[in-house]
């Protein structure tokens, strides 16, 4: 009976395996078909397909769960799809991706334009945003020394051209500084300007009307993971508002008998700007602004009037200028005269040290200016002079819309054909005045200053207008009024692109998915945003890869994908990214020997988690089973170190023999009678070189974090590396300096750790000094004996007359070095046998 049950269970398991294999094969076939259709759509000119396919090629990450068969799909034409460890890597894959991005951007795809703009920007800064942008003009004027000039030029021109000094600013020769393109400020600006223009079209034609910036998510998962509690988190990492709190505010605001004005205004503000993870909803914002405004809240009334004036949160036919007028008047009691009196009284009281008077609501004041500028039949007559007065007062009250409106009027916006006209500083009647064809030089300068101020306050339309001015420059009557500035235009357009709806939607969706436990969906959104240059997306994607969400990839590919994102974020100046890249190389996570594990296991994940923990040794208390592999690992390292020391001593003897003429260097014409001096350390050089290189890269990124961000962790790590000579020169005074800096930065958070490290370093320094003293004594002792030993060896090698061969062999067999070599060889043999047995 039991045998029958076992047989039935085994058969069921076999059937399950067969079904799972069939399901996987079917899924792989469907995914191959999907990839084929994606490629066909890209070839036919679909911009979305081109952008997706370019992202796949550049990163090497498939849009569904990883499968080796899918990676080999392109082997016939383009080779296997490879995961890259840097944005600059990719070869033919990256070249195809850049072509696809360009085609997609030319068809209006915002993400593709941003991606190429970002890559050209990195190249123009040689991979370091702190450096000056390279422009086309710099390259045209660059003339390296030694280049001959045209023979047809005269001697005077030759002398003048030879006096041109070499430009220091030029493209970096490093491939990692270019991300597959050789960009300049102008090429980057072309892509970012296209993206910014498309985003502004979306904003001004959408529910936001260009008057509100899209809500953006700035959470950094790595920082949240490190800090843990909400009290220790930075403002941008605070958790989203809880649903229960929102329900409470809604209940209080919708109380029919006594609505809570404060709760209604708070809800309206959260919906208006999308604060604390709340969905940005203009309709809901208007609803609660109205509730609060009807309860005599001037601030809410001003916002409600703004919504009705521009048609925000309402359909086209629901746009109501009458309601806008009513709400604006509530926030401006007494009109322009009353508001000016309040403003002057406020200034006088403030000078006396009191602060009890209240000003009119500045959005309402600006709104009244708009009403007088446009005019509302039967309600407000068009009067540009009055509009200017309202705008000036709103500007003095700190309203960014007023700054923008005044700037645009100076540039010729809303020049009316009736009533009074503000003729660029002079109030004249339109019937007796001629319109000017263009603003004057002074008006352009004033307009630019007003736009700058509005931009500083967060006005996205002012930022866009200012970018357009800097991109082309302004010339009035042959005079360059506003110089063309590629750097300024690029900065502004880049800010517009990064703050636009495209990336904002991805980032908010990704964080919501992460909080809901949909980690792979979140990761894919972060990957797409990371390609466009979003540093938050790069950090979050790298963190999720590092945490083991690998989309089906093996461990090595997952680590490559992670460090690719960390590197990109580090080049943009992110402190945590600099530290993480350093940690990747310090702990050897990118070494080829980790490719044996196809997937992550518990030990692998704990290697990652506890390498960043403040007390890494706690791991061995919680997981004692991890101790044995660690002991084995460091035991092997110890044996290798001891063998290397023996090799160093052998090398000294060989070098001494070489100096005496008994062996030759590899470059000489050596033969069997004249042996070649070979260093024992050369045998392990290949194994050690990779580790040394990784330590050097780790030190570079730690130093970047220390110099740019005064990172306590980076300074501590540099101190530790100097103390032990890991990738850096062993230097105890310099190590102490870095330890001291780590203790004094960021509020002294690392002071305790530094004190412990300094105590250990002092003991370590004593041991090293003792070892050096013993070695010095030993060398001196050996040097006194070496004279006699050298004569004996010389006599033996010349004529062999002093002793017999048997005596020499016995002398070497029973030497201390021979015994040590024998013991270590036995230990190594036993370790190799154990490893072979486990593989069997």
C-alpha positions in Angstrom: 0.0 0.0 0.0 2.8 2.4 1.0 4.7 1.6 -2.2 1.6 2.4 -4.2 1.3 5.8 -2.5 5.0 6.6 -3.1 4.6 5.6 -6.8 1.5 7.8 -7.1 3.3 10.8 -5.5 6.3 10.3 -7.7 4.1 10.2 -10.8 2.3 13.4 -9.7 5.6 15.2 -9.3 6.7 14.1 -12.7 3.5 15.3 -14.3 3.9 18.7 -12.5 7.4 19.0 -13.8 6.3 18.1 -17.4 3.5 20.7 -17.2 5.8 23.4 -15.8 8.3 22.7 -18.6 5.6 22.9 -21.2 4.3 26.1 -19.7 7.7 27.7 -19.7 8.3 26.6 -23.4 5.0 28.1 -24.3 5.7 31.3 -22.5 9.1 31.6 -24.2 7.5 31.1 -27.6 5.0 33.9 -26.8 7.8 36.2 -25.6 9.8 35.6 -28.8 6.8 36.5 -30.9 6.3 39.6 -28.8 9.9 40.6 -29.4 9.5 40.0 -33.1 6.5 42.3 -33.3 8.3 44.9 -31.2 11.2 44.9 -33.7 8.8 45.1 -36.6 6.9 48.0 -35.1 10.2 49.8 -34.6 11.2 49.2 -38.2 7.9 50.6 -39.3 8.5 53.8 -37.4 6.5 53.5 -34.2 8.3 55.8 -31.8 7.2 54.0 -28.6 8.5 50.7 -29.9 11.8 52.3 -31.0 12.3 53.8 -27.5 11.5 50.4 -25.8 13.8 48.5 -28.1 16.6 51.0 -27.6 16.3 50.7 -23.8 16.5 46.9 -24.1 19.7 47.1 -26.3 21.4 49.7 -24.2 20.9 48.0 -20.8 20.7 44.3 -21.9 17.6 43.9 -19.8 14.6 42.1 -21.4 11.1 43.5 -20.9 10.0 40.3 -19.3 11.5 37.5 -17.2 15.0 36.8 -18.3 15.6 33.7 -20.5 18.9 32.6 -22.2 17.0 31.6 -25.3 15.6 35.1 -25.7 19.1 36.6 -25.3 20.4 34.3 -28.1 17.5 35.4 -30.4 19.7 38.1 -32.1 22.8 35.8 -32.4 22.3 35.4 -36.2 22.7 39.1 -37.0 23.9 41.0 -34.0 25.2 38.6 -31.4 23.8 37.6 -28.0 22.1 40.3 -25.9 24.5 41.2 -23.1 23.9 43.0 -19.8 26.1 46.0 -19.5 27.9 47.3 -16.4 28.2 50.9 -17.5 26.1 53.4 -19.5 29.2 53.8 -21.8 29.4 50.0 -22.6 27.5 48.1 -25.2 29.4 48.3 -28.5 27.1 47.4 -31.4 24.1 47.1 -29.0 24.6 50.7 -27.9 25.1 51.9 -31.4 21.8 50.4 -32.5 20.1 51.9 -29.4 21.3 55.4 -30.2 20.0 55.2 -33.7 16.6 54.0 -32.5 16.5 56.7 -29.8 17.2 59.4 -32.4 14.5 58.1 -34.7 12.0 58.0 -31.8 13.0 61.5 -30.7 12.5 62.9 -34.2 9.0 61.5 -34.1 8.2 63.4 -30.8 8.9 60.8 -28.2 9.8 62.8 -25.0 11.7 60.0 -23.2 13.9 59.2 -26.2 14.8 62.9 -26.6 15.6 63.2 -22.9 17.7 60.0 -23.1 19.9 61.4 -25.9 20.0 64.8 -24.3 21.3 63.2 -21.1 24.0 61.2 -23.0 25.2 64.2 -24.9 25.2 66.2 -21.7 27.4 63.6 -19.9 29.8 63.7 -22.9 29.9 67.5 -22.9 30.9 67.5 -19.3 33.3 64.6 -19.7 31.4 62.6 -17.2 31.6 65.2 -14.4 28.8 67.7 -14.0 31.2 70.0 -12.0 33.2 70.7 -15.1 32.4 73.4 -17.7 30.3 72.3 -20.7 32.1 71.8 -24.0 30.6 73.9 -26.7 31.0 73.9 -30.5 32.9 77.2 -30.3 35.5 75.6 -28.0 36.1 72.8 -30.5 36.4 75.2 -33.4 38.9 77.4 -31.7 40.9 74.4 -30.4 44.3 74.1 -32.2 46.7 71.6 -30.6 50.3 72.4 -30.6 52.3 71.0 -33.5 49.6 71.2 -36.1 50.8 73.0 -39.2 48.8 75.8 -40.8 47.9 76.1 -44.5 50.9 76.7 -46.7 49.0 79.4 -48.6 48.7 81.7 -45.6 51.3 84.4 -45.2 53.9 84.6 -42.4 51.9 87.1 -40.4 49.0 84.8 -40.2 51.2 81.9 -39.4 52.7 83.7 -36.4 49.2 84.8 -35.2 47.9 81.2 -35.4 50.9 79.8 -33.6 50.2 82.1 -30.7 46.8 80.5 -30.1 47.1 78.7 -26.8 45.8 75.1 -26.4 42.4 75.0 -24.8 42.3 73.1 -21.5 38.6 72.2 -21.9 38.2 69.4 -24.5 36.6 65.9 -24.6 37.9 63.3 -22.3 39.8 60.5 -23.9 38.0 58.0 -21.6 35.2 56.0 -23.2 33.3 56.0 -19.9 32.9 59.8 -20.1 30.8 59.7 -23.3 27.9 57.2 -23.0 28.2 56.2 -26.7 28.1 59.7 -28.2 30.5 62.6 -28.5 28.3 65.5 -27.4 28.6 69.2 -26.9 26.3 71.7 -25.2 24.6 72.5 -28.5 23.8 68.8 -29.3 22.5 68.2 -25.8 20.4 71.4 -25.9 18.8 70.3 -29.2 17.3 67.2 -27.6 16.4 68.7 -24.3 14.8 71.7 -26.0 12.6 69.4 -28.1 11.6 67.5 -24.9 10.9 70.7 -23.0 8.7 72.1 -25.8 6.7 69.0 -25.9 6.3 68.9 -22.2 5.1 72.5 -22.1 2.6 71.7 -24.8 1.2 68.9 -22.6 1.1 71.1 -19.5 -0.5 74.1 -21.1 -3.1 72.0 -22.9 -3.8 69.7 -20.0 -5.6 70.0 -16.7 -2.7 71.9 -15.1 -2.9 74.7 -17.7 0.8 75.3 -17.2 0.1 77.0 -13.9 1.1 74.1 -11.7 4.2 71.9 -11.8 3.5 68.1 -12.1 3.8 66.3 -8.8 7.1 64.5 -8.6 8.2 61.7 -6.3 11.7 62.1 -4.8 11.9 59.0 -2.6 15.3 57.3 -2.5 14.8 53.7 -1.4 18.4 53.1 -0.3 18.2 56.0 2.2 14.8 54.8 3.5 16.2 51.3 3.9 19.2 52.6 5.9 17.4 55.1 8.1 14.4 52.9 8.9 12.3 55.2 11.0 10.3 58.2 9.8 11.9 60.6 12.3 15.4 60.1 10.8 14.3 60.5 7.2 14.8 63.6 5.1 11.7 65.5 4.0 11.7 64.0 0.5 11.8 60.5 2.0 8.9 60.9 4.3 6.1 58.3 3.9 3.0 59.1 2.0 -0.1 60.3 3.8 -2.1 57.4 5.2 -5.5 56.6 3.8 -7.1 56.9 7.3 -5.8 60.4 7.7 -7.2 61.4 4.3 -10.6 60.0 5.3 -10.5 62.0 8.5 -9.8 65.2 6.6 -12.5 64.5 4.1 -15.1 63.8 6.8 -14.2 67.1 8.6 -14.2 69.1 5.4 -17.6 67.7 4.1 -19.5 68.4 7.4 -22.6 70.1 6.0 -23.4 71.9 9.3 -20.0 73.1 10.1 -17.2 72.4 7.5 -13.7 72.5 8.9 -12.0 75.3 6.9 -8.5 74.1 7.9 -9.1 70.5 6.8 -10.7 71.6 3.5 -7.7 73.9 2.7 -5.3 71.1 3.6 -7.1 68.7 1.3 -7.2 71.2 -1.5 -3.5 71.9 -1.2 -2.6 68.2 -1.2 -4.8 67.6 -4.3 -3.5 70.8 -6.0 0.2 69.9 -5.7 0.0 66.2 -5.3 1.7 66.3 -1.8 2.5 63.3 0.3 1.7 60.8 -2.4 -1.9 62.1 -2.9 -3.1 62.0 -6.5 -2.8 65.4 -8.2 -6.4 66.1 -9.0 -7.5 69.7 -10.0 -11.2 68.8 -9.7 -10.9 67.7 -6.1 -8.6 70.6 -5.3 -11.2 73.1 -6.6 -14.0 71.4 -4.6 -12.2 71.9 -1.3 -10.9 75.4 -2.2 -14.5 76.4 -2.8 -15.6 74.9 0.6 -12.8 76.8 2.4 -13.3 80.0 0.3 -17.0 80.1 1.1 -16.1 80.1 4.8 -14.2 83.4 4.3 -10.7 81.9 3.8 -8.9 84.5 1.7 -6.1 82.1 0.7 -8.6 79.5 -0.5 -10.7 82.1 -2.3 -7.7 83.3 -4.2 -6.9 79.7 -5.4 -10.5 79.0 -6.3 -10.7 82.2 -8.3 -7.5 81.2 -10.1 -9.0 77.8 -11.0 -12.2 79.3 -12.4 -10.2 82.0 -14.3 -7.9 79.5 -16.1 -10.4 76.6 -16.3 -8.5 74.3 -14.0 -10.5 71.5 -12.6 -13.5 72.3 -14.7 -14.7 71.4 -18.2 -14.6 74.0 -21.0 -18.2 75.2 -20.6 -17.8 75.3 -16.8 -15.1 77.9 -16.8 -16.8 80.8 -14.9 -15.3 84.3 -14.9 -18.1 85.5 -12.6 -17.2 83.0 -9.9 -13.5 83.9 -10.4 -14.4 87.6 -9.9 -16.4 86.9 -6.7 -13.5 84.8 -5.2 -10.8 87.3 -6.2 -12.8 90.2 -4.6 -13.1 88.2 -1.3 -9.3 88.2 -1.1 -8.9 91.9 -1.9 -11.2 93.8 0.4 -11.1 97.5 -0.4 -9.8 96.9 -3.9 -6.4 98.3 -5.0 -6.6 101.2 -2.6 -7.5 99.0 0.4 -4.8 96.5 -0.4 -2.1 99.1 -0.9 -3.1 100.7 2.5 -2.8 97.2 4.2 0.6 96.7 2.5 2.0 100.0 3.7 0.6 99.6 7.2 2.2 96.1 7.3 5.6 97.6 6.3 5.3 100.3 9.0 4.3 97.9 11.7 7.1 95.5 10.7 9.6 98.3 11.1 8.3 98.9 14.6 8.8 95.3 15.5 5.1 94.3 15.4 3.5 91.9 13.0 -0.3 91.9 13.6 -1.6 93.5 10.4 -2.7 91.2 7.5 -2.2 91.8 3.8 -4.6 91.0 1.0 -4.2 87.5 -0.5 -1.6 87.8 -3.2 -3.2 85.3 -5.7 -6.4 87.3 -5.4 -4.5 90.5 -6.1 -2.8 89.0 -9.1 -6.2 87.6 -10.2 -7.7 91.1 -10.1 -4.9 92.3 -12.3 -5.8 89.5 -14.8 -9.5 90.5 -14.7 -8.6 94.1 -15.5 -6.2 93.0 -18.3 -8.7 90.7 -20.0 -11.9 92.4 -19.0 -15.1 90.7 -18.0 -18.3 92.0 -19.6 -20.7 93.5 -17.2 -18.3 92.9 -14.3 -14.8 94.4 -14.8 -13.8 96.9 -17.5 -10.5 96.5 -19.3 -8.0 98.8 -17.8 -4.3 97.9 -18.4 -3.1 100.7 -16.0 -5.1 99.2 -13.2 -3.9 95.7 -14.1 -0.3 96.9 -13.9 -1.0 98.3 -10.4 -2.4 95.0 -9.2 0.5 93.1 -10.7 3.0 95.4 -9.1 1.3 95.0 -5.7 1.1 91.2 -6.1 4.8 91.1 -7.0 5.7 93.0 -3.9 3.6 90.5 -1.9 5.6 87.7 -3.4 3.4 86.3 -6.1 5.3 84.4 -8.8 2.5 84.7 -11.3 2.7 88.5 -11.0 6.4 88.5 -11.8 5.6 86.4 -14.9 2.7 88.6 -16.0 4.8 91.8 -15.7 7.6 90.2 -17.6 5.4 89.1 -20.4 3.7 92.5 -20.7 7.1 94.1 -21.1 7.7 91.6 -23.9 4.5 92.7 -25.7 1.9 90.3 -24.2 -1.8 91.5 -24.2 -1.3 94.8 -25.9 -4.9 96.0 -26.0 -6.7 98.0 -28.6 -9.0 99.9 -26.3 -9.0 101.7 -23.0 -5.7 102.7 -21.6 -2.5 101.0 -22.6 0.7 100.5 -20.6 3.2 101.7 -23.2 6.3 100.2 -21.7 6.6 102.6 -18.8 4.3 105.4 -19.9 0.5 105.6 -19.4 -1.0 107.0 -22.6 -4.3 106.9 -24.3 -4.4 104.5 -27.2 -6.1 107.0 -29.4 -3.1 109.4 -29.2 -0.3 106.9 -29.2 1.3 104.6 -31.7 2.2 101.0 -30.8 5.8 100.1 -30.8 7.1 97.3 -33.0 9.2 95.7 -30.4 10.3 96.1 -26.8 13.3 98.3 -26.1 16.7 97.2 -24.7 15.8 98.3 -21.2 12.4 96.5 -21.3 14.1 93.2 -22.4 16.6 93.5 -19.5 13.8 94.2 -17.0 11.7 91.3 -18.4 14.6 88.9 -18.1 15.2 89.9 -14.5 11.5 89.4 -13.7 11.5 86.0 -15.4 14.6 85.0 -13.4 12.8 85.8 -10.2 9.7 83.9 -11.2 11.8 80.9 -12.2 13.5 81.0 -8.8 10.1 80.8 -7.2 9.1 77.7 -9.2 7.1 79.2 -12.2 7.5 76.6 -14.9 6.2 78.9 -17.7 8.8 81.6 -16.7 11.5 78.9 -16.8 10.5 77.9 -20.4 10.3 81.5 -21.6 13.7 82.3 -20.1 15.2 79.1 -21.7 13.9 80.3 -25.1 15.5 83.7 -24.7 18.9 82.3 -23.7 18.8 79.7 -26.5 18.5 82.3 -29.2 19.7 85.5 -27.5 18.1 88.9 -28.1 19.4 91.7 -30.4 17.8 95.1 -30.6 19.0 97.5 -33.4 22.2 95.5 -33.8 23.0 95.6 -30.0 23.3 92.3 -28.2 20.9 92.9 -25.3 20.6 89.3 -23.9 23.6 87.2 -25.0 23.0 83.8 -26.3 24.0 81.2 -23.6 23.9 77.5 -24.4 24.8 76.6 -20.8 21.9 78.6 -19.3 19.4 77.4 -21.9 20.5 73.8 -21.4 20.2 74.0 -17.6 16.6 75.4 -17.8 15.4 73.1 -20.5 16.9 70.1 -18.6 15.0 71.1 -15.5 11.7 71.4 -17.4 12.2 68.0 -19.0 13.1 66.3 -15.7 10.1 67.9 -13.9 7.6 67.2 -16.7 4.7 64.9 -16.7 6.5 62.0 -18.5 9.0 61.3 -15.8 6.8 62.4 -12.9 4.2 59.8 -13.8 6.7 57.0 -14.0 8.4 57.9 -10.7 5.1 58.2 -8.8 3.8 55.0 -10.3 7.1 53.2 -9.5 7.0 54.2 -5.8 3.3 53.3 -5.4 4.1 49.8 -6.9 7.1 49.4 -4.6 4.9 50.2 -1.5 2.3 47.8 -2.8 4.9 45.0 -3.1 4.9 44.9 -6.9 8.7 45.1 -6.9 9.4 44.0 -10.5 6.8 46.4 -12.0 8.3 49.2 -9.8 11.8 48.2 -11.0 10.9 48.4 -14.7 9.4 51.9 -14.3 12.6 53.0 -12.5 14.8 51.5 -15.2 12.9 53.4 -17.9 13.2 56.7 -16.0 16.8 56.0 -15.2 17.7 55.9 -18.9 16.5 59.5 -19.3 19.0 60.7 -16.6 16.8 60.8 -13.5 19.2 60.3 -10.6 16.4 59.2 -8.2 15.4 56.5 -10.7 19.0 55.4 -11.1 19.5 55.1 -7.4 16.2 53.2 -6.8 16.7 50.8 -9.7 20.3 50.1 -8.5 19.0 49.5 -5.0 16.3 47.0 -6.1 18.8 45.1 -8.3 21.1 45.0 -5.3 18.3 43.7 -3.1 17.9 40.7 -5.4 15.0 41.7 -7.6 16.8 40.5 -10.7 14.0 40.0 -13.3 15.2 36.4 -13.7 18.9 37.3 -14.4 21.8 35.4 -12.8 23.8 36.9 -10.0 26.6 38.4 -12.1 24.2 40.1 -14.6 22.1 41.4 -11.7 25.2 42.9 -10.1 26.2 44.4 -13.5 22.8 46.0 -13.9 23.0 47.4 -10.4 26.5 48.9 -10.6 25.5 50.4 -14.0 22.9 52.4 -12.3 25.0 53.3 -9.3 27.8 54.5 -11.6 25.5 56.7 -13.5 24.1 58.3 -10.3 27.6 58.7 -8.9 28.7 60.7 -12.0 25.7 62.9 -11.3 27.0 63.6 -7.8 24.8 61.3 -5.7 26.6 60.6 -2.4 25.1 57.2 -1.7 25.8 56.1 -5.3 29.5 57.0 -4.9 29.7 54.9 -1.7 27.8 52.0 -3.2 30.1 51.8 -6.3 33.0 51.8 -4.0 31.5 49.0 -1.9 30.8 47.0 -5.1 34.5 47.0 -6.0 35.8 46.8 -2.4 33.8 43.6 -1.7 34.5 42.1 -5.1 30.9 41.7 -6.2 31.8 42.1 -9.9 34.5 39.5 -10.0 34.0 36.8 -12.5 34.0 33.9 -10.0 30.6 34.9 -8.7 29.0 33.9 -12.0 28.7 30.3 -10.8 25.5 31.1 -8.9 22.6 31.3 -11.3 20.3 32.8 -8.7 20.6 34.5 -5.3 20.5 32.4 -2.2 20.2 33.2 1.4 24.0 33.4 2.0 24.4 35.6 -1.1 21.7 38.0 0.0 23.2 38.3 3.5 26.6 39.0 2.0 25.0 42.1 0.5 22.8 43.1 3.4 25.4 42.8 6.2 28.3 44.3 4.2 26.6 47.6 4.7 25.4 47.1 8.3 27.0 49.1 11.1 27.8 45.8 13.0 28.5 43.2 10.4 29.6 40.6 12.9 26.0 40.3 14.3 25.3 38.2 11.2 27.3 35.3 12.5 25.3 35.3 15.7 22.0 35.2 13.8 23.3 32.8 11.1 26.0 30.6 12.5 26.0 28.5 9.3 27.6 31.5 7.5 30.7 31.3 9.7 32.3 28.1 8.1 32.5 29.5 4.6 33.9 32.7 5.9 36.6 30.8 7.9 37.4 28.8 4.9 37.6 31.9 2.7 40.0 33.7 4.9 42.0 30.6 5.7 42.8 30.2 2.0 43.7 33.9 1.8 46.1 33.4 4.7 47.8 30.4 3.1 48.2 32.4 -0.1 49.7 35.3 1.8 52.2 33.0 3.5 53.1 31.5 0.2 53.6 34.9 -1.3 55.9 35.8 1.6 58.0 32.7 0.9 58.0 33.7 -2.8 59.3 37.2 -1.9 62.2 35.7 0.0 63.0 33.4 -2.9 62.9 36.4 -5.2 65.5 38.2 -3.0 67.8 35.2 -3.3 67.3 35.0 -7.1 67.9 38.7 -7.5 71.1 38.4 -5.5 72.3 35.5 -7.7 71.4 37.5 -10.7 73.5 40.4 -9.5 76.4 37.9 -9.0 76.1 36.7 -12.6 74.6 33.2 -12.1 71.2 33.8 -13.8 69.9 36.2 -16.4 66.7 38.3 -16.7 64.0 37.2 -19.1 65.0 39.8 -21.6 68.5 38.4 -22.0 69.5 35.5 -24.4 69.1 32.8 -21.8 70.0 29.2 -22.3 69.9 26.0 -20.2 73.4 26.6 -18.8 72.5 30.1 -17.8 69.2 29.9 -15.8 66.6 32.7 -15.8 65.6 34.5 -12.6 61.8 34.1 -12.3 59.9 35.8 -9.4 57.5 33.5 -7.5 55.0 36.4 -7.1 54.5 36.4 -10.9 52.6 33.1 -10.6 49.8 34.8 -8.6 50.0 38.2 -10.3 47.0 37.5 -12.5 44.8 36.6 -9.5 45.9 39.6 -7.4 45.8 42.2 -10.2 42.0 42.2 -10.5 41.7 42.6 -6.8 44.2 45.5 -6.7 42.4 47.2 -9.6 39.1 46.8 -7.8 40.5 48.3 -4.6 41.9 51.2 -6.6 38.4 51.9 -8.2 36.8 51.6 -4.8 39.2 54.2 -3.4 38.4 56.6 -6.3 34.7 56.6 -5.6 35.2 56.8 -1.8 37.4 59.9 -2.4 34.8 61.4 -4.7 32.2 61.0 -2.0 34.6 62.4 0.6 35.6 65.4 -1.4 32.2 66.3 -2.9 29.9 65.5 0.0 32.2 65.3 3.1 30.8 61.8 3.6 31.7 60.3 7.0 31.5 56.7 5.6 33.8 57.6 2.7 36.4 59.1 5.0 36.2 56.2 7.3 36.7 53.7 4.5 39.6 55.7 3.1 41.2 55.7 6.6 40.7 51.9 6.8 42.3 51.4 3.3 45.3 53.5 4.2 45.7 51.7 7.5 45.8 48.3 5.8 47.3 49.3 2.4 44.3 48.2 0.4 44.5 49.8 -3.0 46.3 52.8 -1.3 49.7 53.3 0.3 49.8 52.0 3.8 50.1 55.3 5.8 49.1 55.4 9.4 49.2 59.2 9.8 47.1 59.7 6.7 44.7 57.0 7.9 44.3 58.9 11.2 43.6 62.1 9.3 40.7 60.4 7.4 39.4 58.8 10.6 39.4 62.2 12.3 37.5 63.8 9.4 34.9 61.0 9.6 34.4 61.7 13.3 33.9 65.5 12.7 31.5 65.4 9.8 27.7 65.1 9.7 27.2 66.0 13.3 29.7 63.5 14.7 27.6 60.4 13.9 30.6 58.2 13.4 32.6 59.3 16.4 32.2 56.1 18.4 33.1 54.0 15.4 36.2 56.2 14.8 37.3 55.9 18.4 37.2 52.1 18.2 39.0 52.2 14.8 41.7 54.5 16.2 42.3 52.2 19.2 42.6 49.2 16.9 44.9 51.2 14.5 47.2 52.2 17.3 47.6 48.5 18.3 48.0 47.6 14.6 50.7 50.3 14.2 52.6 48.9 17.2 52.5 45.4 15.7 53.7 46.7 12.3 56.6 48.6 14.0 57.5 45.5 16.0 57.4 43.4 12.9 59.6 45.9 11.0 62.1 46.0 13.9 62.2 42.2 14.0 62.6 42.0 10.3 65.4 44.6 10.4 67.2 42.7 13.1 66.7 39.4 11.1 68.0 41.0 7.9 71.1 42.4 9.7 71.8 39.0 11.3 71.4 37.3 7.9 73.6 39.9 6.2 76.4 39.1 8.6 76.0 35.4 7.8 75.5 36.0 4.1 79.1 36.8 3.5 80.3 33.4 4.4 77.3 31.7 2.8 78.0 33.6 -0.5 81.6 32.4 -0.6 80.5 28.9 0.0 77.9 29.0 -2.8 80.3 30.7 -5.1 82.9 28.0 -4.4 80.4 25.2 -4.9 79.1 26.7 -8.2 82.6 27.3 -9.5 84.5 24.1 -8.7 82.4 22.1 -6.1 85.5 21.5 -3.9 84.3 22.6 -0.5 81.6 20.0 0.2 79.7 17.0 -1.4 76.4 17.1 -3.2 74.9 14.9 -0.4 75.8 17.4 2.3 74.1 20.2 0.3 70.9 18.2 -0.3 70.7 17.2 3.4 71.3 20.8 4.4 68.3 22.0 2.3 65.9 19.2 3.3 66.2 19.9 7.0 66.0 23.6 6.6 63.2 25.5 8.3 61.8 26.9 5.0 61.5 23.4 3.6 59.5 22.2 6.6 57.1 25.2 6.4 56.6 24.5 2.6 55.8 20.9 3.3 53.2 21.7 6.0 51.5 24.3 3.8 51.5 21.9 0.8 49.8 19.2 2.9 47.1 21.7 4.1 46.5 22.9 0.6 46.2 19.3 -0.7 43.6 18.5 2.0 41.6 21.6 1.1 41.6 20.7 -2.6 40.4 17.1 -1.7 37.6 18.5 0.4 36.4 20.7 -2.4 36.5 17.9 -5.0 34.5 15.6 -2.6 31.8 18.3 -2.2 31.5 18.7 -6.0 30.9 15.0 -6.4 
